[in-house]
Amino acid sequence: MTDPVQRLAREVARNLGDGPGPIRRERQRAAVARLTRAPQRAPRSAWWLVPLVAAAVVALILARPTTTSAPLTVAVAQQAVMVGSWLAAPEHEALVLEFSDRSRAELTAGTAARLVKVESTRVELHLERGAVALDVQPAPGREWFVIAGPFTVELSDAASSATWHPDTRTLIVEVRRGSAAIGGDAPPTRLTAGQRLELRDQPAGAAHSAIPSANNPPPPSPSTNKTPSAKPSPAATAKSPPSPRQPTWIELAEAGDHTAALAAAEQLGFGPLLKDLEVDDLDLLARCARFAGDGPRARDALQALRRRFPGDSRARTAAFLLGRVVLDLEHDPARAREWFTTYLSEAPDGALAGDAQRRLDELGPQK
């Protein structure tokens, strides 16, 4: 706003005219010029407004609600992925989706899925078959959904895996960090860290059922009150049903029960397995340990894979996975930096090169 004195001076200048005499006219013009010159600083009386204005600006910034309006993007090996894309992990290698908010989705080998929605408030992945491991970073108002058959897995700040078997219509969910809600036609079930749930889609008209697992054994059936005999008769022994066969660690792993699979492998002897397993099973054992959150076992299995099968492409991938294990599970940034650097030196154009470089950038220069 123009100062009133300046407005008055400009009005005087317009009506002054030449006036009497050149000397007087020159003095009048000089006086008008002094009056119309822009002030060098604000009037002293206005300085008290400055802190009030600053406080108002700060209050507006603090009062503004946090939103997730920033666009969310996703890439695979530094290549943008379009919404609606079908995703298929190779037979012997995982497919990693990197989101711009540092969330990740790892499709295990042979997994097929479709990225249906990527929005600031909702990310939706349809799992056609196989397993996906999600590491979701918290963002206010943003929710993540994995759709598998009739089931929906919802999470917003969690590390969780979901395995879908379309042939048996079975969903298995494990939570390592945070919590997840699993819903379908029945009311949702919430899982927290360390819990696992297995659900099977029943035929029309039947409710979904939870299947007992090694982690959640069924309750014992009530026994009848019979006096035990000192010695069972041969006929009774012949008619008694055989005890059910326990699933192998490989069957448990393929079913998605990584914790139970790791426990079954431990019973066989983890060390001997590292020496005897073929590359496919050794890779599967390392995956079980990673998904179960056992850093030392995952590290041992991945290092054994690299040592015994150096010519296999999975040996290079194991270098990247070792970086993730020692960083995410063992919290050793220095070792993680070494493994990510090793992966980039062995596979500079590999599918995980972008992820490895990003993690190196986040770790910063070596101290």
Secondary structure as UniProt FT lines:
FT   HELIX           4..16
FT   HELIX           22..36
FT   HELIX           44..46
FT   TURN            47..48
FT   HELIX           49..63
FT   STRAND          74..76
FT   TURN            77..78
FT   STRAND          79..80
FT   TURN            83..84
FT   STRAND          86..88
FT   TURN            91..92
FT   STRAND          95..99
FT   TURN            100..101
FT   STRAND          104..107
FT   TURN            109..110
FT   STRAND          112..118
FT   STRAND          122..135
FT   TURN            140..141
FT   STRAND          143..148
FT   TURN            149..150
FT   STRAND          151..155
FT   STRAND          159..165
FT   TURN            166..169
FT   STRAND          170..177
FT   STRAND          179..183
FT   STRAND          189..192
FT   TURN            193..194
FT   STRAND          196..200
FT   TURN            204..205
FT   STRAND          209..210
FT   HELIX           234..239
FT   HELIX           249..254
FT   TURN            255..256
FT   HELIX           258..268
FT   HELIX           270..276
FT   HELIX           279..291
FT   TURN            292..293
FT   HELIX           295..308
FT   TURN            310..311
FT   HELIX           313..324
FT   HELIX           325..329
FT   HELIX           333..346
FT   TURN            348..349
FT   TURN            351..352
FT   HELIX           353..363
//
